[in-house]
Amino acid sequence: MLCSLRRGFGQLNDIQYETVKLGKPSLVIHSSTLEKNENDIVTFTNYVLNELAKTELRKRFAIVHTEKYIYIVGGYIYDPQIPIRRKALHDYKYDIQTSKLIPTQALPNGAICFGLCCDENYIYAIGGNTLDNKVLTDCYCLTLKNSNETWIKLPDLPAPTSGPGVGVHNNILHCIGGYDILGNKSIAHGEYLTLRYPQDKQWRYVSQIDTVRALPLVFIIPGNSINEQNVYVAGGFNVNSHTHKTYIVPDLQVFNQMTQRWQRVTTIPDLELSHALSFNNDKLHISEIIELPNELPMTNILRSFDLQKLIWTNGKDNNDNKRIKIPEKPLQSSSNLSSDVKKIPNILAKTKISTLKFATFF
């Protein structure tokens, strides 16, 4: 799964800054059972964008890749003639076999900047904000197995949240971080919430991550037992309270089940706004998207972190002789739990779990 860092930070600016140009997706993910590499995802995403450009001028939407369809979710329509922004009347699914867009039910709240994840059964849209920058508590899921997909209302978040990092495994949703908007200021937080669907009637507060952030990459690796899950959060953003500018949170953290606290695993080296984060086969990757004239974009892995060996290597090379030398602080959390992190590689499952495949944040 690949997750690129940003296309903005959520709030919509004055309409005078709009351009008559199809927006790029704010978020692109794939189902956990889909076997495609990063370049395949980029290629098929561009096929979808070409078809969408023939239909309407949509912006701030998300894309979800599944085995049979590629879904376009949320966003808004920009009419440059008036000019005005309006909610989409419907969303779409792109039939991979016929190369056609098929209208589907629109995300009911017409949100942008929502958290998004999916498994083999559902697409989940969590939080977000309206076109008037009102932050939402709404949560929905879309059943993928039905021919006529319909959004189902989930329990609301306990507080309005835009841009959370979300992941799902074994029907448990994990929602981490995000931000609220007060006036024209974005204020990030670090709440960690879970929801077991469809049993739970409300979200459960689990913990607070010390380094608050919005728009992080979230991935889940199963543990030794069916109920054991190792939840990771990588990257994300915070906002400088004085300059109101966003900055990167360049770390990888894991939630310790025994202590119920977050602890830092590693610093992500030389992370830039133009980079992407990904997780695949027990490795966290930093990538760049290469735009080529008159050609489809490509992804290039710059460096990788092996969660089994706890080392960084350059590019796709996993040779220990080419590991990156990074000055690391001791692994830590609010309770200095470095010894527990060192046990993590022993409980990593060998199976691949992909919650996000490619995300270009808001």
N, C-alpha and C positions, 0 to 999 in steps of 0.2 A: 504494500500500500504506500502510495506516495502522497505527500501533503505539502503543497507549496505555500509560502507564507502569507502573502497579502495581495489584495487589489484595492486597498483602502481600509478604513477602520469602522465601517458600520453606519455612521450617521450620514444621511443624505445632505449634500450641500444645496445651496439655492439653485433653483432650476435654470438660472442663467448660465450655469457652468456645464449643463448637459451638452453632449455632442450628438450629431446625427450619425451614430455608429453603433452597430450591434455590440452590446456588452459581452465581455468574456465571462464565463461562469465563475461565480464566487466560490463554488465548492464542487468538487468532482470526486465521487466515491464509487466503490463497487461492492457487490455482494461477496460474502466470505467464501463462497464456493466457486467464484469466477477465476479461471486460470488464464490471465493475460498479463504480459509484462507492461512496464510503464510506457514504452513507445507504442504498444498496441492501444492502450487507453487513450493516449494523446491523438493517435490517428483516428480512432472511431469518434472521439469527441469532436474533432474537426469536421467529420462527415455530418454530425448532428448540427453543428453550428452553421454549416453551409445551407442545410435545409431550413433551419429556423430563420436565417436571414432572408429567405424568399417569402416568409410568412408574416413576420412582424418585427418591430424594433423593441426587443425585450432586454432588460438589464437586471443585474443582481439576482440571477436565477442559479439554481444548482442542478447538477447532472449526476444521475445514478446509473451505473452500468450493471446489468444483470445478464444472465445467459441468453435470453431471447430478446429483451428490449433494453433500450437506453432511455431513462426517464428524465424529462425536464420538469423541475419542481420550483414553484414560487417565482419571485421576482416581480417586476412591474413593466408595464408598457409605456413607452415614451412617445407622445404625439408631438412632433416638432412644429406642426402647423398652428397649434393653439397658443402657446405650448402648454402641455399638461402631462403629469404622471398619473396613471390609473392602474388599479388592480387588474390582473389578468382574468379574463372570463373563464379560461381553462388552461390546464397544463398539457403536456404531450408525452407520448412514448414513441420512440423511434424503433420501427420494426427492422431488425438487422437483416432479415431475409429479403424484404421487399424494398428497403431503403426509403420508407415513407414515414411521415409524422402522423400519428393518430391522436386526436384530441382526447384528453382525460379530464376528470374532475379537478378543478383548481384547488390548491391548498386553501382551506376555508378562510383563514385570516389574512391572506395576501401578504404574508410576512416576508421580510428580507433579513439577512444576518442571523438566521436560525442555525442551531446545531443540527447536524445530519449524520445518521448512520443507518446501516441496514444489515440484515442477516438473510437467510434463505427464504424467510416468510414475509418480512415487513420492511418498509422504509419508515424511519422515525424522523420527525421534524420537531425540534425542541426549542421553545422560546423564540427570540427574534424581536424585531421592532417593525412598526408600521411605516408608511411613507411619510408620516408626520413625526417620525422619530420617537414615537411612544413605545416604550419597551413592554414586551408581552410576557405572560405566564403560560400561554397556550402550548399544548403538546398534542401531536397527532401521530397516527401510524396509518400506512397504506398497505393493504393486503396484496401481495404480489401474485398469489396463485389464482385469483379471480380474473375472469376475462374482462369484467367491468370494475376496474379498481375504484374503491371508495375510501375516502379518509375517515378514520375512526378517532373520536375524541379520547384522549388519555387524561389522567389527572393533571391538573395545573401544577406548575412549579410553585413552591412556597413564596417566591418573590420574583418580580419581573427580571428577566435575564436575556441579554443579547450575546451572540458570539460564544456560547459555551463549547467546550470540547466534549464530544459524546462518543460512546462506544457501546457495543452490546455483545453479550456472550451468554449462552444458556438462558435466554429470555430475561436477563437482567440488564437494564439500561444503566449506564454510568454517565453522570453529567458533572463536569468539572470546570470551575471557573466561569468566565463570562464578564459582562459589564452591564451597568445601569447607566442611564443618561439623565443627568440632573441639569436643567437649563440647557446649555450647549456643551456640557462637559461629560466625557465618558469616564466612569469610575469602575475600574476592574475589581473583581473579588476572587476568592479562592475556595468557595464552598464545593464540597464533594457530596453529591446526592445519588441515590440509587432508587430504581423502581423495578420491581419484578412484575412483568406483564404476562397474563392479565390479572393476576391475583391481587396485587396491591391497589389500594384505593387512594393512596397518597404517597408522595415522595418521602424517602427516609434520609435524614441528615446523617452523614457518616463522619466527616472530619473537615478540617480546614487546611488547605495547603499553605505553607508559610510564604512562599513567593507567589503572590496573586498574579493572575494572568487571564487573558481572554484568547480565544481562538487557538488553543493548543491542539496538538495531535494526541489522541488517546488510543491506546491499544491494550488488549487483554490477552494474557497467556494463561491457559489452564494449568492448575497445579496437580498434585498427586491424587487428590480425591475429586469426586464429581462436583463438590461444592466449593472447591478451592480455586480462586482466581487471583492472578497477579496483575494488578492494574497499573499501567504506566502512563505518564503524561510527559510530553516532550515539547519544548519550545513554547511559543505563544507570545503575547504582547502585554505590556502595561502602558500607562500613560503618565508622563511627567506632570506632576501637579502644578508646576510653575510655568512651563512652556506649553503644556497641553499637547505635546508631540508624543507619538508612540515610540516605544523602544522594545527591542527583542529581549525575551527572557531565555538565555541560551543554556538550558540545562535539561537533563533527563531525571525524572523522579519516579519512584515506585511506592505504592502503598503497602506498608507492612501490616499483614493481617494480625499478627500477634500483639503488636503494640498499638494498632489502630492509628498510626501516624505515617506521614509522608517522609521519605528520606531521599537525599540526593544520590544518584548513581554516578553521574559524570557531568562535566561541562561539555557543551557542544561547541567545538572549536570553529572560530572564524565564520560564525553564522551570520548571513546577510539577508536583507529584505528580499533579494532576488532569488534566494535559495529555496529548495524544497526539502521537507523531511519525509522519510518513508520508513516503514517497517515491513520486513519480509524474511521468513526463515531465520528467526532469532537474531536479526541484524537491523540496527537503525542506520539509515543512510541519509547523507546530505547530498542533494542533487541540484543541478542547474537545468533550466529549460533553455534550449538553444533554438532561437527563432532564425529560420533560414529564408531568404527571399525566394518566393515562388515554390517553396517546398513546405512539407509538413514539419511542425516543431519536433524536436527530439529531446530526450532527457539524458543527462550525463551524470553518473554517480561520481562525486568528488571524494568522499571519504565515508567510512562505515565503522560502526561500533558493534562489536560482537558481544552479545549479552551472555554467551557461555563463557568466554575468556576474559571479558571486561577489558578489551583493548580496542583502540582505534587503528584502522589501516587506511592507506590511500586508495581511492577509487574502488574498483571491484577486486583488487588484489587482497587476498586473505593471508598472504605469507607473513608470518610473524617478523621476518627480517625487515619488512617494509612498514612496520607499525609506526604510527605518528607519536612522537614524544610530546606529551602534553603535561605541563606542570599542574598537577591535580592537588586540590585540598583533600584532606581525608574525607571519605564518604560520611555524610552527616545528615542529620535531621534536627528537629527541635530537641531531641533527646540523645543526640550523638550515637546513633545506632549503626555504626559502620560495620560491625561484625555480622549483623543480620543480612546486610546486602550481599556480603561475600558468600552467603549460603544460597542465594537466589539461583545461580547457574545450575545447581544440583537438582532443582525442582522444575526447571524449564521443560515443557513438553516438546517433543520432536515434531508434532504436527504444526502446520502453518495456520495461523489465525489472522485473517485480514479484515479489519473493520473499515479502514479508509484505504482507498487506493490512490486517489489523487485529489488534492484539495487546493484550490487557489482562493485564499481567504479574502474577505470583504474589504 
